[in-house]
């Protein structure tokens, strides 16, 4: 699946027009793909300098991430938080905001879910889970929405404020987990009280991965429909491309910015909920796993297109899943995958300069055929 | 290359022979030859896109001409690099200032030198500057920050800078576009004196016939990349120049003005807002805009017109006063603008009214994408309606685009303006707020846009026309306001409007 899948078919237009419309979409697929391959190549050079075999590395990534049902389970368990964290970058990006603090919304969302979980232990059925998820989304939405509000009302740079607020969020998280909400029984790893069995999210019946993956897919679909099919998304794209034009049109720029950042934050908070309810069973330091930061890379590789986020998250989920195996087999440090991600990210940022440089991606090139 | 060729003082000649410049399949300059004699003041006329900038960029070495030769002071020069042009004594003054606003004039001059030392001995430099200024026919205050100089002084400083750098062939790119008429006359008068004295040779790109006839010795006219005429200024009439430039004599639209009833549409009373710097306040005591009139707001750039436009569009917060439309308070929301049939045409539409990376079709839908025709707001976007709207507007307003799916930033300035005009002028329009609608457009585009404005006026639209082009104000307005220092300084009906009086109020000498 890719960005090219969402071309509206314009049956009433002749073929050249369709190619012309395709051209710009093709650019949005070809350039990130080429950048990703360049990232692979650059990382191979790095491995060669380290005296390791790139072939062995990529072989192990395949083996640990994608070769068997077990490795897919490993990969998919990372897909849910990555997808939701990436949406926390992609939705604000539609309004021209670079929000890189999704990690804060994830950990606070996880904390809110765990605390709500102890409070609603007696609530029957799925109501307790729904309340937990809503609490996680509310705090995540508030946290990132506040960044949008600071930006639009006070002109505070959202990139810096989101990063700093992520540190505040992690400090708050540590304070509450080690202080007021600490389970006295958690001795060497401070945690909140373990969730009741009824408040755990289980695996899907047909594959050994939790329901968070489905939530991630749904969140992507909702985001895509919002951006591409609704007038709200259209207004957001105008404001994201040229805020002056949006203001002259009288579009509610402030509400759009706050709404989109809050929705992104709510999705990141939901990632925290699934990490707590489906993976860890309580809120503890394992929640601070860096999904918020890898999500930034996912969103940029996907060009902030919600549908493209899914395959990219699967790819990077596989890389993250192979970290342990690579450490053991190749005697490389745990941070190797971070080096890989960093190299890809730098190349993705460099590739931004390539847009509009190739004539075959302009509609005019195809209209003349 | 060294300066040895040109160390002797005095003007130098430049001759371009059979210059051709192609960009891919597009020929921007087609076998153009012009001869600019030493010490002459040569004007280069042409519509937008006629190839003036391309020719100048080839001369300055920014472009490498596809074919043709360049002779500087009679010797062949190979302009492969802008540095070569500099070393030969060729300099350029751009339309917009290239000075550092926070530095003084003296500092700007010294740092502009290619050989400015790492540590500057200011006392010695100042002495040398004083000597240099003593040889100049005009001066500017050297010790004030450039940001405090008036536009005319900045432009004079730009020219002084070129002379200070030892350049003796100057290209002036629309040097008066940011000046008042009086400032323009003064600056061009000095430039002409320098050419008469044999100090420099000047090639001036311009749109204004008046400047050609009043100051230039010779003129060359380009049209669609070709040389189409020229000669001594006294020997060519304005009609001849205009005909060469336009191909045929431009159709002077008579623009009949219908009698209209003057019902008040919009009223500003005591409106206050901070200006762009945040240091000053603009205050509009009263503006009343009536249906079927064009109310021109004249003023030199930077006297609060931009802030007024931003207040009216809701981009700038009002700190006091009130705007009413049809008697109701108006806060410039989308719903209010729609209910009152109020439209905006901001200046530089690509920068202020379009999303450059979105398609032409999408940009054309900005005003209507969220309505379902019956006044209700839509939630689902209707791609078919957007495509239909685009093909109608592209055809009706003759927008030249390779495809409705092309990014709007790929269109030429005139086509972007036509697209925005089409978007904002369809349907019923009760009031239109326009700012510099013809800035940077060629004659044909200007004429068609002015026709549209007068047509809208005749249909009863109230038009507030904010423009820095006094000719435009005089041509279109029924009533004229002059803004100066953030206030309305003067008001006159067109019948009794006097350009010199307006000019004085613009310059703050009311």
Interface residues (C-beta under 8 A of the other chain):
Chain A: X8 X10 X13 X17 X20 X21 X23 X24 X228 X229 X230 X231 X232 X233 X234 X235 X237 X238 X241 X242 X244 X245 X246 X247 X248 X249 X250 X251 X252 X356 X362 X363 X364 X367
Chain B: X313 X314 X315 X332 X333 X334 X335 X336 X337 X338 X344 X346 X351 X352 X353 X354 X355 X356 X357 X358 X359 X362 X365 X366 X367 X369 X370 X377 X378 X379 X380 X381 X383 X387 X402 X403 X405 X406 X407 X410
